[in-house]
Amino acid sequence: MRNENMKTVFIDRDGVINKDIGYLYKIEDFEFIEGVFTSLKYLKKKGFSLIIVTNQSGIGKGYYKEQDFNILNNWMLDKFKEQGIDILDVFYCPHTQEDNCNCRKPKMGMFEKADDKYQINKNNSWMIGDKEHDIKAALNFGITNTILVESGHEIEKKNSNAQFISPSIKEVNNYII
């Protein structure tokens, strides 16, 4: 039985929540994207649960350890709590592309884990990402409400599978009404 009230916004981390500097694992290098706190408060007011889904291949490549990711992740979650924002969960893939795992986006393993744990209402849920593989993972999982933000990387708008393209997460209220 699906939980029809579990509408969720899945959010990629690097390039959406924070500036993407490549293989981020140090607190001192973490910089929130402008407007992220206001946007996430807005989504919470709209009744959405917030789940972060993030590829972290730097772990698999040996650039940093899982412990480094957890320290940074806990610090980030504390910053959200200080702003009155509850992040329901964080799912991450520590693998490299060569590992051919099921969790690395565009595969949908992180979404499936979230669904197993929370019974996601796919029809009323969203994905906000900064790369096409974020959008493809959501679509593969059955979430068609998607926003591709331009704050992380150059994107090819005409070839995107995203429902909406936005300058950043700051404008989320223009799409999720």
Secondary structure as GFF3:
##gff-version 3
##sequence-region A 1 177
A	DSSP	beta_strand	8	11	.	.	.	ID=ss1
A	DSSP	three_ten_helix	27	29	.	.	.	ID=ss2
A	DSSP	alpha_helix	36	45	.	.	.	ID=ss3
A	DSSP	beta_strand	49	55	.	.	.	ID=ss4
A	DSSP	alpha_helix	57	60	.	.	.	ID=ss5
A	DSSP	alpha_helix	66	82	.	.	.	ID=ss6
A	DSSP	beta_strand	89	93	.	.	.	ID=ss7
A	DSSP	three_ten_helix	97	99	.	.	.	ID=ss8
A	DSSP	alpha_helix	109	118	.	.	.	ID=ss9
A	DSSP	three_ten_helix	122	124	.	.	.	ID=ss10
A	DSSP	beta_strand	126	129	.	.	.	ID=ss11
A	DSSP	alpha_helix	132	141	.	.	.	ID=ss12
A	DSSP	beta_strand	145	149	.	.	.	ID=ss13
A	DSSP	three_ten_helix	157	159	.	.	.	ID=ss14
A	DSSP	beta_strand	164	166	.	.	.	ID=ss15
A	DSSP	three_ten_helix	169	174	.	.	.	ID=ss16
###
